[in-house]
């Protein structure tokens, strides 16, 4: 299993006509390239290319004897340029859109001589980038599994990203405060209320829920950079796949929503499914039941694994 960080270097002109040198980094898991079906994983906002193995953020889904079995598949994951996992950061983050990231990933596949994929799977922002890729290359993949995401950023999500932008541009602990706000979007009132039950931490003189939020704010600031967070929030704010191109996608599409998602509500994903179903036969809808909201795609592994088991 190859897990080291690999690089593809090339020049790229953004849709905003800015020139960049892109050191596109990626990791491979499982079988050698071109010896097995290839699954491309597109990562979420604070994710990275390390999707499997001991420290893999999706190791409950991808690995030996997992649903995405690395004995059966080649798993490829690119880092979104500027996410900082490979130490590459972007100062002028507004030069880039999810469409640019899709173009960059397609360029990476071309450089690796990968003409077709067995599947593209991605959650949240990663799924949005997947939509953009397939709108540009409708015949790229046999299967597309967007999880807890839609083909565009709707008004509610845009508004939450705007609050994130305000917090990230403040002077006092911007990353920590943005993360605290984000956690309240990733989870639901029921999730927090059921977990913490207004318990008070006498030693720290604050609610356990407050302590949990502060912990997550500080933990992210230790492993993630402010520049990277600004870029990723900007990308999440601007998913805008051309809707008329969706029906041209050849891939068998399996949209997976979370019934309690506050970021990408299940009702919006279901609406997209119903519109596409009128024009295509190979479109399917699945729903995770959870009190935990958007983050359920990283928590409800029994349900997610059961859904994906019947797709691949």
Secondary structure, DSSP 8 states (H G I E B T S, - for coil): ---S-EEEEEEEE-TTS-EEEEEEEEEEEES-TTSSEEEEEE--TT--S--SSTT-TTTTTEETTSSEETTTEEEEEE--TTSSTTS---S-GGG--HHHHHHHHHHHHHHTT---EEEEEEETHHHHHHHHHHHH-TTSEEEEEEES--SB--HHHHHHHHHHHHHHTSSSSHHHHHHHHHHHHHS-HHHHHHHHTT-EETTTTEEHHHHHHHHHHHHHHHHS-HHHHHHHHHHHHT-B--GGGGGG--SEEEEEEETT-SSS-HHHHHHHHHHHHTT-SSEEEEEE--SSGGGGGGT-HHHHHHHHHTT-
